[in-house]
Amino acid sequence: MTTRFKSITTPFRHALPGVGLLLVLLLATQLSGCLGPGRPEGGLGAAVKWSQLSGWQEDRQAEAWPALLRSCDKLESRDPNWRELCLEARLMGEPNDAEARAFFETRFVARQVVAGDDENDEGLITGYYEPMLEGSKVRTERFRYAVYRRPDDLLVIDLGDLYEDLKGKRVRGRLQGDSRVVPYFSREEIENGGNPLKGSEIAWVDDPVSLFFLHIQGSGIIRLQDGTLLAVGYHDQNGHPYYAIGRRLIELEEVKQEEMSMQAIREWLNNNPDRAVELLNDNPSYVFFDVRASTDSGPIGSLGVPLIAERSIAVDRRVIQLGLPVWLDTTLPANGSGEKELPAYRRLVFAQDTGGAINGSIRADLFWGRGPQAGEYAGRMRQPGSLYVLVPAQRSAANLPEPASGQRGS
């Protein structure tokens, strides 16, 4: 499963006035598991010909044009090469598939993402979606499970303000008393304690299992009792490490590894209500939300643009720069009918999001959209696949992401 953890920055000098350096370092030690993994092995290999991209000629690249323009909104002000190609893209209006395909072929170079060894060209492709929940703006007997906004006492400490080597590393905590910094409340403390987040509720929903999956997906739509739709999206996280409860079910031999999916987890939780809370608390991570202005567009990804169903992916930004086009070559998940050969799924997508569980070179999480059908695909998707990053052809070699050392073609 994936979780849509994104990052915000609160500099140390603003986050903890008057708190000693020793206390901050102690908190960093306590939450060292939250600092994230080191840079993954692998990277971008040599350029490949367009004819080497299986399915390239069959894709409908014009459907990816809105995703390109959304990436342009963020990248054209940062890179002169993007400024030029984005201007050309806007002048083209609404191209057909052949025109869009020719645009990418003449303005980009495709480079395969390679792993940390010479033998493996495939990684893991998963999926996520935007769930729909039933809710209320007031707590009732039915609607008693809270969706929380970011609490005021959550501290986000940028360790890069302390040491250059820790640039980009952040920990989260809270003040206890006047000066003691402690880890923020865990899932168990929030949901089964003394209601420490009272006053931070956005809404209440009627199903704790659906609420848990809202945390995993990172965004969703809450349908209120008057029919109003309330869109919520990821704002922050409590600083505790994410632990996949699906892994725990496999360890307990409750679900076979080959049968693991979001649907299997949901079924187990619904069938074992007396054990469900304990399992959910195995994942101490907890997500805080904010209200999105519009329910018409998709959730906002880490790039800062609305995601587009089946054209946006989450990636490890240490390997793939956010905003870049990516050729995705994978298969659809099994539908449970026992099919021997899974249908190929190949299309042009854009790296517009990140996720706490999306780590590694050949790793992507495909956004499937909103609703039950999107949830079916997202919940079952755990496929092998390959990735090819499209880099603007005008960029000099000095500005290209470094190929993995010792990799084929580097």
Buried (B, 14 or more C-beta within 10 A) or exposed (E): BBBBBBBEEBEBEEBBEEBEEEBBBBBBEBBEEBBBEEEBBBBBBEBBEBEEBEBBEEBEBBBBBBBBBBBBEBBBEEBEBBEBBBEEBEEEEEBEBEBBBEBBBEBBBBBBBBBBEEEEBBBBBBBBBBBBBBBBBEEEEBBEBBBBBBBEBBBBBBBBBBEEEBEEBBBBBBBEEEEBBBBBBBBBBBBEEEEEBEEBBBBBBBBBBBBBBBBBBBBBBBBBEEEEEBBBBBBBBBBBBBBBBBBBBBEEEBBEEEEBBBBBBBEBBEEEEEEBBEBBBBBBBBBBBBBBEEBEBBBBBBBEBBBBBBBBBBBBBBBBBBBBBBBBBBBBBBEEEEEEEBEEBBBBBBBBBBBBBBBBBBBBBBBBBBBEEBBBBBBBBBBBBBBBBBBBBBBEEEEBBEBBEEBBBE
